[in-house]
Amino acid sequence: MRLPRTAHTERPWRVHEFTRDFRVEDVWSFRTPGAGPDDFPAMLEALRTGGGFAEQSPAVRFLFAVRWKLGALFGWDAPEDGVGKRVRSLRDRLPDDLRGTVDGSETGDTPFDSVYKLDDEAVNELANKTVHTLMHLGWVPTGSGGHELRMAVLVKPNGRLGRLYMALIAPFRNLVVYPALTRQWERAWRNRTAGAPGAVTAEVGPHEVPESVRALSNLPAIDYVDRFTLSTDADATPEQWARAMFGDVPTLAERFIWRGLLGLRLARGRSPHTVAGWRIAERGKDWILLEAASWFMSDNLLVQTAEGRVSLSTFLRYDRLLGRAIWSPLSAVHRRLAPGLLRDATAKLRAT
């Protein structure tokens, strides 16, 4: 999603200290469902392996092919016009604490060079006869308790040629390149660990969780949904996975959250018809649906199995405004705990 320039300029990034002669050209955000405050390195690795030129859409590859042809024709990309030749590298401006944070080869399949990298921001640069360009990547907390990637493009045009060049490519950047890049980078985040044993992928929101999964909920309307999927070699039925995650009866911590904070009405004692007090509402060959409700919200938990994978989905409907007010801050805690539930359940099932 495109953002105003202030989304970059008003944040306390280190890059502001030494780029006053650059202007902010574009700012975009990229959704990273399930991401936490320490996941910026994982995002950068996902971009390195799945965000390069080879992974771009045919339309974007065509535009870049045209650009390289024009560059060769007009001599825009000659070595003497690059970083360290026509312009000094931004590295030459770095304070001592930022020097040595990269080795210059960490941008994968892109024409950019690395400048510096911190726990929540990184800068890459590119120069040719038209512009000196910086790509700033930042890790930003979201209102829902997660984190997202922000990209800001800073430029210093090379005279009239550079200003004309930036004006001519603006429609292509905003209508083709950046929307395609958004899809590619968000897909790289979702696929960063797909298939690796013990890896958990997260999908948050109705646009991320597939319709085939949402259709298994029995709620008439869904106000919140997420799904966490674990790659595993443990073999168990959906009910066995559910009981391994939550137990036959709720633990003290589960009672505090489910009954105390969410007000859910849970069954007492052990029963073949309940899991940790949640009623078994429906089941299929590879899934089981649990349900519980309070006076201000209705909830579903869905456990699904497939070859080499198990997933836990959470569905909520707010029956009162209080439901949204309570779940909004708790959802961030829930998203942090869900991967651990799946991994702990794997260990339990292997042990038995």
Steps between C-alpha positions, in 0.01 A plus 500: 500500500628845410555732797559875535862618520449588865468127579876494443613848599323502837658178624835515685704316237878533510504566126367854561836595655692496171251525211377858519602554137273214385125532452242238595339382178281202599389327820325160499397250768498120474289270718689238700233307695620338820821705510647609831747772601805275447406373152668767287801275423257225394326746268830607344596138444160435339561793265850377421378154402155576359487872423750535219465576132452136399184479714334811354192494280533488119375859475768627736773295330391647166517857633845441643616341175386811314676717759830312461475524122446876521782526750734319264386715207548835681792397717321546834653200676868528418736396786638853528149623593449257789552511876857590585554659158252775405375521860658409830343207680274580791733279703751784499257705712426235761585557865735249657225290662342424159817409316560131455136396557485350148748344260350655185361174358176454692238619252465178300390518137479881475729773361519671842800511736456473876582807709411407858265272692356525852239305695217707353631674189730445203614714207611400150619729220525521122639769271508558125513799267146610593472465880659392825230284667467367854258227602423518871333200662349542846322275749196677645247394769138492387182590686403132524808410704705359213770648278523587131768589249527857373699598191600858427676599179727805533651659189746765396436570128799583281397837361224548244553152356436343839192709574352422156580131544325481838193679363475265201523178700263610781184348342676168437635488857166569666267308269710193412829458685403572861167310500681198350782540752245506781355166392845351455645614834190405698508157336870469586413563866224239500720243326821572689495172694246291311578131523780527758449266800384698802423809292180693570337730247234754597202644314298775665181653365233393250719598204778268618307196627355301206125494446506118520621532860260778596211295362553239776409750774137487621492870592247700294752784472874512565660810647844350564680200352855366498666172412835357610642203311781274621710271280542180700569129471272414796201289394171549688131562444358854524344418840829365629671819390230711670535308828879519479476878463232577758454191718184317599421766760625861499816582691515780754642738237233402248225557756643843579499602132187324376273539801656794683584735211277380217208384716457177302254248638697172508381151590639354823677168528618252237272395219531339157285790378732778617866604478623713792139604563433600137215311338582292193263661249586313180768281356619365167761255384786747544354773725321562827310815601466614862260770621446715808328832569457775755238772518718731287674268250475161326813295424611205287824306505571293189771233489586361156749237390657432162802302387791641698303795643262593778325835536312686773247764396319741732170666405320769702172686465449809717147483640557822699742790466675370810615198299710712266637709785617193690628289211698773320784509758469128581533401134866604498568269796302223331709527181819472700379190686346308209827377340614367838172312544559316174862419578421384854223279365749343259731410788213349698380287209849375426545405865181290498 
